[in-house]
Amino acid sequence: MHSPTTAQLRTAIEVLNKLAERLNNEAAHTVMQLPDTRLGDDYAARLESRAIERTSGIEAVKMQLEDWRDELLQQRRQCVSHHV
């Protein structure tokens, strides 16, 4: 298995950013449309909690990809410095 390129990792990170943004926007939009009742408030709290959980998971994966990208960049720098 070949390692992805730094460009591929950067693209994956951008996609995860967009996904997190979309999840937050969808949750906010849904919450705004809920009735101003106790049941609506309870459902809004659950939606917001779920959105936070999902975006936290996305953020964790994004950080791992950023670390991987940084490792590949460091390896590339070391390889270039050894060839010069």
CYANA upper distance limits for C-alpha pairs under 8 A (distance plus 0.5 A):
  4 PRO  CA      8 GLN  CA      6.49
  4 PRO  CA      9 LEU  CA      7.10
  5 THR  CA      9 LEU  CA      6.87
  5 THR  CA     69 ARG  CA      8.47
  5 THR  CA     72 LEU  CA      8.47
  6 THR  CA     10 ARG  CA      6.56
  6 THR  CA     69 ARG  CA      5.92
  6 THR  CA     72 LEU  CA      7.37
  6 THR  CA     73 LEU  CA      7.70
  7 ALA  CA     11 THR  CA      6.67
  8 GLN  CA     12 ALA  CA      6.71
  9 LEU  CA     13 ILE  CA      6.67
  9 LEU  CA     65 LEU  CA      6.86
  9 LEU  CA     66 GLU  CA      7.96
  9 LEU  CA     69 ARG  CA      6.68
 10 ARG  CA     14 GLU  CA      6.73
 10 ARG  CA     66 GLU  CA      8.25
 10 ARG  CA     69 ARG  CA      8.04
 11 THR  CA     15 VAL  CA      6.69
 12 ALA  CA     16 LEU  CA      6.73
 12 ALA  CA     65 LEU  CA      8.41
 13 ILE  CA     17 ASN  CA      6.73
 13 ILE  CA     62 LYS  CA      6.15
 13 ILE  CA     65 LEU  CA      7.36
 13 ILE  CA     66 GLU  CA      7.85
 14 GLU  CA     18 LYS  CA      6.78
 15 VAL  CA     19 LEU  CA      6.63
 16 LEU  CA     20 ALA  CA      6.66
 16 LEU  CA     58 ILE  CA      6.93
 16 LEU  CA     59 GLU  CA      8.34
 16 LEU  CA     62 LYS  CA      7.14
 17 ASN  CA     21 GLU  CA      6.69
 17 ASN  CA     62 LYS  CA      8.50
 18 LYS  CA     22 ARG  CA      6.54
 19 LEU  CA     23 LEU  CA      6.67
 20 ALA  CA     24 ASN  CA      6.72
 20 ALA  CA     54 ARG  CA      8.29
 20 ALA  CA     55 THR  CA      5.81
 20 ALA  CA     58 ILE  CA      7.25
 21 GLU  CA     25 ASN  CA      6.60
 22 ARG  CA     26 GLU  CA      6.54
 23 LEU  CA     27 ALA  CA      6.63
 23 LEU  CA     51 ALA  CA      6.93
 23 LEU  CA     55 THR  CA      7.97
 24 ASN  CA     28 ALA  CA      6.61
 24 ASN  CA     51 ALA  CA      6.75
 24 ASN  CA     55 THR  CA      8.35
 25 ASN  CA     29 HIS  CA      6.54
 26 GLU  CA     30 THR  CA      6.61
 27 ALA  CA     31 VAL  CA      6.59
 27 ALA  CA     47 LEU  CA      6.78
 27 ALA  CA     48 GLU  CA      7.01
 27 ALA  CA     51 ALA  CA      7.11
 28 ALA  CA     32 MET  CA      6.70
 28 ALA  CA     48 GLU  CA      8.38
 29 HIS  CA     33 GLN  CA      7.06
 30 THR  CA     34 LEU  CA      7.05
 31 VAL  CA     44 ALA  CA      5.82
 31 VAL  CA     47 LEU  CA      8.03
 34 LEU  CA     40 GLY  CA      5.95
 34 LEU  CA     41 ASP  CA      8.33
 34 LEU  CA     44 ALA  CA      7.89
 35 PRO  CA     40 GLY  CA      5.78
 35 PRO  CA     41 ASP  CA      8.41
 36 ASP  CA     40 GLY  CA      6.41
 36 ASP  CA     41 ASP  CA      7.26
 37 THR  CA     41 ASP  CA      6.54
 38 ARG  CA     42 ASP  CA      6.61
 39 LEU  CA     43 TYR  CA      6.67
 40 GLY  CA     44 ALA  CA      6.52
 41 ASP  CA     45 ALA  CA      6.68
 42 ASP  CA     46 ARG  CA      6.92
 43 TYR  CA     47 LEU  CA      6.67
 44 ALA  CA     48 GLU  CA      6.58
 45 ALA  CA     49 SER  CA      6.57
 46 ARG  CA     50 ARG  CA      6.59
 47 LEU  CA     51 ALA  CA      6.61
 48 GLU  CA     52 ILE  CA      6.68
 49 SER  CA     53 GLU  CA      6.76
 50 ARG  CA     54 ARG  CA      6.62
 51 ALA  CA     55 THR  CA      6.53
 52 ILE  CA     56 SER  CA      6.43
 53 GLU  CA     57 GLY  CA      6.81
 54 ARG  CA     58 ILE  CA      6.79
 55 THR  CA     59 GLU  CA      6.47
 56 SER  CA     60 ALA  CA      6.72
 57 GLY  CA     61 VAL  CA      6.92
 58 ILE  CA     62 LYS  CA      6.56
 59 GLU  CA     63 MET  CA      6.64
 60 ALA  CA     64 GLN  CA      6.94
 61 VAL  CA     65 LEU  CA      6.80
 62 LYS  CA     66 GLU  CA      6.67
 63 MET  CA     67 ASP  CA      6.67
 64 GLN  CA     68 TRP  CA      6.70
 65 LEU  CA     69 ARG  CA      6.56
 66 GLU  CA     70 ASP  CA      6.61
 67 ASP  CA     71 GLU  CA      6.68
 68 TRP  CA     72 LEU  CA      6.77
 69 ARG  CA     73 LEU  CA      6.70
 70 ASP  CA     74 GLN  CA      6.60
 71 GLU  CA     75 GLN  CA      6.65
 72 LEU  CA     76 ARG  CA      6.63
 73 LEU  CA     77 ARG  CA      6.72
 74 GLN  CA     78 GLN  CA      6.71
 75 GLN  CA     79 CYS  CA      6.58
 76 ARG  CA     80 VAL  CA      6.63
 77 ARG  CA     81 SER  CA      6.63
 78 GLN  CA     82 HIS  CA      6.71
 79 CYS  CA     83 HIS  CA      6.89
 80 VAL  CA     84 VAL  CA      6.82
